[in-house]
Amino acid sequence: MNFDRLAPHYGWMELAFAGPLMQRCRTHFLTESGRFRRALLLGEGRGRFLLRLMKTNPHVRITCVEKSGAMVRCMLAKIKKSGLDPSRVDFQQMDALDWRARGRRYDLLATHFFLDCFTAETLEGLVMELAAAASPGATWLVSDFRVPDRGWRKWRARALLRLLYDFFWITTGLSARNLVPPGQYLRKAGFRLEDRRLENAGFAYSERWTLI
Ligand SMILES: C[S@@+](CC[C@H](N)C(=O)[O-])C[C@H]1O[C@@H](n2cnc3c(N)ncnc32)[C@H](O)[C@@H]1O
C-alpha cells in the first residue's frame, strides 16, 4: 500500500468527490474540545487537520505518523507556507502498525479517514496500541465514512464505498476492501463516545471519544 502517487492529486480529488464535507468532519469537534498539549495524528495525508490544529492550539506539540513520504513532504511545505513552526511536529514516516507508544502519552489522538484503511484483523490491534498512548481523560477525534442502517441512504453509501475501495485498491494497493466500524474497538480500549455528528445523509461522521 502506497499513497505516494496519489499525494499530489489528493487535495483536488477530495474537493471534487466531497466538497467541504471531509474537512467539516475532521474539524467539527476541534474548537469545542479545548486546548491540547500533546497530539498524536495518524495517516494525516496532506495535513488539512494538522494545520487547523496548529493554528487553533498554538502550544500543542504533535507526533504525526504517516507512511507516505510524499504526504509528509506536502505537510511540511504547507506548514512552512503558513508561517507555522515545523519544529512543533515530529514527523514519523512509518507504518502505523509498527508504531509503539514507548511511554509517550498524548491528550489528543486524531484519526481522520484513516481507520478505514485497515481490515478487521489489523484494526483491533492498532486501536489497542494507539489507546496505550492516551493519557487519562484523553480525547480521540475520529471521522470517517459509514453505511446507514436502511433505505436509499444505505444503498447509496454502499455503492459509493465500493467505488472508493476499488479506486484505492487500484491506485494505492490498499488491502482493506470493506469498511470496518472502529467504535467497538475504541469501547474495548476504554473510550466512551461523547458526541457524534452525522453528515451527508449519514454517509460520513465526526466523533469525539474520551478515555474513561
Ligand atoms: C485515505 S487517506 C486519509 C488522509 C487524511 N487523514 C484525510 O483526512 O484525508 C489515508 C492516509 O493514511 C496513510 N496511511 C494508510 N495506511 C497507513 C499505515 N498503515 N500507516 C501510516 N499511514 C498510513 C496514507 O498514506 C494516507 O495519507
The ligand as a Tripos MOL2 file, in Angstrom:
@<TRIPOS>MOLECULE
LIG
   27    29     1     0     0
SMALL
NO_CHARGES

@<TRIPOS>ATOM
      1 C1         -7.4760    7.9810    2.8610 C.3       1 LIG1
      2 S1         -6.0480    8.8800    3.2950 S.3       1 LIG1
      3 C2         -6.6690    9.9830    4.5330 C.3       1 LIG1
      4 C3         -5.7960   11.1800    4.7200 C.3       1 LIG1
      5 C4         -6.2790   12.2110    5.7270 C.3       1 LIG1
      6 N1         -6.2450   11.7150    7.0820 N.3       1 LIG1
      7 C5         -7.6530   12.7410    5.4120 C.2       1 LIG1
      8 O1         -8.3960   13.0540    6.3430 O.co2     1 LIG1
      9 O2         -7.9720   12.8980    4.2340 O.co2     1 LIG1
     10 C6         -5.1630    7.7170    4.2550 C.3       1 LIG1
     11 C7         -3.8030    8.2380    4.6960 C.3       1 LIG1
     12 O3         -3.2830    7.2960    5.6290 O.3       1 LIG1
     13 C8         -1.9750    6.9180    5.2560 C.3       1 LIG1
     14 N2         -1.8200    5.5180    5.6490 N.ar      1 LIG1
     15 C9         -2.5340    4.4600    5.1980 C.ar      1 LIG1
     16 N3         -2.1570    3.3350    5.8180 N.ar      1 LIG1
     17 C10        -1.1690    3.6940    6.6690 C.ar      1 LIG1
     18 C11        -0.3920    2.9830    7.6090 C.ar      1 LIG1
     19 N4         -0.5250    1.6620    7.7520 N.pl3     1 LIG1
     20 N5          0.4940    3.6670    8.3560 N.ar      1 LIG1
     21 C12         0.6310    5.0090    8.2170 C.ar      1 LIG1
     22 N6         -0.0630    5.7360    7.3370 N.ar      1 LIG1
     23 C13        -0.9680    5.0900    6.5720 C.ar      1 LIG1
     24 C14        -1.8810    7.1300    3.7540 C.3       1 LIG1
     25 O4         -0.5610    7.3420    3.3150 O.3       1 LIG1
     26 C15        -2.7750    8.3500    3.5670 C.3       1 LIG1
     27 O5         -2.0450    9.5370    3.7170 O.3       1 LIG1
@<TRIPOS>BOND
     1     1     2 1
     2     2     3 1
     3     2    10 1
     4     3     4 1
     5     4     5 1
     6     5     6 1
     7     5     7 1
     8     7     8 2
     9     7     9 1
    10    10    11 1
    11    11    12 1
    12    11    26 1
    13    12    13 1
    14    13    14 1
    15    13    24 1
    16    14    15 ar
    17    14    23 ar
    18    15    16 ar
    19    16    17 ar
    20    17    18 ar
    21    17    23 ar
    22    18    19 1
    23    18    20 ar
    24    20    21 ar
    25    21    22 ar
    26    22    23 ar
    27    24    25 1
    28    24    26 1
    29    26    27 1
@<TRIPOS>SUBSTRUCTURE
     1 LIG1         1 GROUP 0 **** ****
